[in-house]
Amino acid sequence: MKKILVLILVLSVVSLCGCTTTQKGAGVGALGGAGLGAIIGHQSGHTAEGAAIGAAVGGLGGALIGEQMDRKFCPTCGKQFPSDVQFCPTCGTKLEWKQ
């Protein structure tokens, strides 16, 4: 049980201090998944295993969602690009953050 509490503490720190939206999404997803997994696992007598599986699945899902939120788009041609691209390679327009 102490391992789960340490895992939850570490994931909460990462989710609050992560640099990118992808990292924050992974941290929050893992935290939520661990909680739900622990509840579901407790019903079958496998609390720690449920928390670990829930954290892994939640972390992956949160990272995927966070990655999609951390994108830019070209207001002229409408194409989407990763967050590190500053100008549209097609038309040269400055990219804006996707909302």
C-alpha positions in Angstrom: 0.0 0.0 0.0 2.9 2.4 0.7 4.2 1.8 -2.8 0.9 2.9 -4.2 1.0 6.1 -2.1 4.5 6.9 -3.2 3.5 6.3 -6.9 0.5 8.6 -6.6 2.7 11.3 -4.9 5.3 11.1 -7.7 2.7 11.1 -10.4 0.9 14.1 -8.9 4.2 16.1 -8.7 4.9 15.2 -12.4 1.4 16.2 -13.4 1.7 19.6 -11.7 5.3 20.4 -12.8 5.5 18.8 -16.3 6.9 21.0 -19.0 4.6 20.1 -21.8 0.9 19.4 -22.3 1.8 15.8 -23.2 3.7 15.3 -19.9 0.9 16.8 -17.9 -1.7 14.7 -19.7 0.3 11.6 -19.0 0.7 12.4 -15.3 -3.0 13.3 -14.8 -4.1 10.2 -16.8 -1.8 7.9 -14.8 -3.0 9.4 -11.5 -6.7 8.9 -12.4 -6.0 5.5 -13.9 -4.2 4.3 -10.8 -7.1 5.4 -8.6 -9.7 3.7 -10.7 -7.6 0.6 -11.1 -7.1 0.4 -7.4 -10.8 0.6 -6.8 -11.6 -2.0 -9.4 -8.7 -4.2 -8.3 -9.8 -4.0 -4.7 -13.1 -5.7 -5.6 -11.2 -8.8 -6.7 -8.5 -8.7 -4.0 -5.7 -7.3 -6.3 -5.5 -3.6 -5.4 -1.9 -3.1 -6.3 -2.1 -4.9 -9.6 -5.2 -2.9 -10.5 -3.5 0.4 -9.6 -0.4 -0.5 -11.7 -2.5 -1.5 -14.8 -4.7 1.5 -14.4 -1.7 3.9 -14.1 -0.1 2.5 -17.3 -3.3 2.7 -19.3 -4.3 6.1 -17.9 -0.8 7.4 -18.6 -0.8 6.3 -22.2 -4.2 7.7 -22.8 -3.4 11.0 -21.1 -0.2 11.4 -23.1 -2.1 10.8 -26.4 -4.7 13.4 -25.5 -2.0 15.9 -24.3 -0.1 15.5 -27.5 -3.1 16.4 -29.6 -3.7 19.5 -27.5 -0.1 20.6 -27.9 -0.3 21.5 -31.6 -0.2 24.6 -33.8 -2.1 25.4 -37.0 -1.7 27.7 -40.0 -4.5 30.3 -40.1 -4.0 30.6 -43.9 -4.1 27.0 -45.1 -5.4 25.2 -42.0 -2.7 22.6 -41.7 -1.6 21.4 -38.3 2.0 21.1 -37.0 3.9 20.1 -33.9 4.4 22.8 -31.3 8.1 23.3 -32.2 7.3 24.6 -35.7 7.1 28.4 -35.8 6.1 29.1 -39.5 4.1 27.1 -42.0 6.4 25.3 -44.4 3.9 25.7 -47.2 2.9 29.4 -47.1 5.3 30.9 -44.5 2.5 32.2 -42.3 3.3 32.4 -38.5 1.5 29.4 -36.8 -1.0 29.9 -34.0 -1.8 27.6 -31.1 -4.7 25.2 -31.5 -7.5 25.9 -29.0 
